[in-house]
Amino acid sequence: MGRHLKQTDLAQLRTNEQAKVNIELQSAYEAIAALHKTVEVLQKEVQTLKGGDK
């Protein structure tokens, strides 16, 4: 192999990196979804405090 990576090694590296990125993206998506839900709850609470129903 020497200093050159085989094509299969490059494919494996890409696969490993993609898996890491997918996990990070999933975590980010879950955090965004949780924040979105929190914002919805807070918006309803603000409407209630203002005396109106939305």
PEFENKA-V482399 format. One line per field, one symbol per residue. ss: DSSP state (H for helix, E for strand, - for the rest). psi: psi as a letter, one per 40 degrees, with the letter a starting at -180 (. if undefined). Layout:
# PEFENKA-V482399
ss->???
psi->???
This chain:
# PEFENKA-V482399
ss->------HHHHHHHHHHHHHHHHHHHHHHHHHHHHHHHHHHHHHHHHHHHH----
psi->dbehiidddddddddddddddddddddddddddddddddddddddddddeeih.
